[in-house]
């Protein structure tokens, strides 16, 4: 009966075999951290540091980059010290393929344009983006180039002049 089952469960609360009071499900669960604010997160434990969505994402992307670099160690690192942000449409390729090519050639692909040395696109930027780039008081000039700059640079084994592949003529 239900009464007997309740009595049995209540009498075994202190035993380690009781799945209600001694469950390890929290430790065995993969916790997904979303970009939602704290009041929207459910069942997060207060003990221990809570990593943010972007910390997890950055860590995972770094691990993937190291793994990809391990596979590409024999390839020339033509894109070393190049930080690329992909903006919009890329002709004759996909953004996923271009990201793979850049990383294998030693470059970094950024999630936002801040900190980029190159912006990759096959079409003109919007007027406001172009104005912002041309009037920015940045220490380093950002080159807006076509994806062919990356592929041609890799083919020749050295970084080619951005001016020949520029989307914005400044």
C-alpha positions, 0 to 999 in steps of 0.5 A: 500500500501507499502508506507502507511505501511511504513508511519504508522511504521515510525510514531509509532517508539516512541510508546511502542507498536512498535515491531521494536523499543521496542522489548524484544526478547533479554531478552527472548532469551536463549543465547548459549555461545560457546568456539569460540573466540570473533570475531566469536560470533554473537550478543553479547551485550557489556553491562554486563559481558559476561560469558565464555563457561567454566564458564557456564559449571562449574556452570551447572555441580555444580548445577547438582551435588548439585541436585544429592547429594540431591537425594543421601543424605542417601547413604554412602559418600565413595568417599568423597575427591576423584577426578576422571578423566575417561580415555578411556574404562571402562569394564562392565559399561559406563562412564556416569553410573560411573560418576553418581555412583561416584557423588552419593557416594560423589566424584567429576568427573573432565573434565581434569586429572589435580587435579585428585586423581584417574584416572579410566580406564580398559586398560593400559594408553599410554606410554607417559601418563604412563611416565608423571604420573611416573615422575611427581613431584606432591605433591599427587600421582595419582592412576590409577585404574580399575572401580571395585575399585569404585564399590567394595569400595561402596559395602564394605562401605569404600575406598579399597586399590588402589594397589589391583586395580592398572592399573599401578604398580609403 
